[in-house]
Amino acid sequence: MKIACRTDSLIDAHLRKGLLESGGIRVHLGGEYLSGALGEMPPFGLYVLWVGDADLAAARALLAELDPAAPALPDEPSELLA
């Protein structure tokens, strides 16, 4: 599984999940049930959309059509630490 995108909004996460599912991509929304535990804290990148390794390129292409100005995530988590 690879991360297709992260978002701060549960509504945005479900919108993006629906877009991917309508494109035939199986997706898992992580962090969906954690928002209640945060209280008033801002949920920076709390919601994560996971897709299969083989679907990553197609998922990112669909998401880019939704929001072309959004920065792309690196393919490997280690690239986030660089």
Secondary structure, DSSP 8 states (H G I E B T S, - for coil): -EEEEEES-HHHHHHHHHHHHHTT--EEEESTTTHHHHTTS--TT-EEEEE-GGGHHHHHHHHHHH-TTS----SSGGGGG-
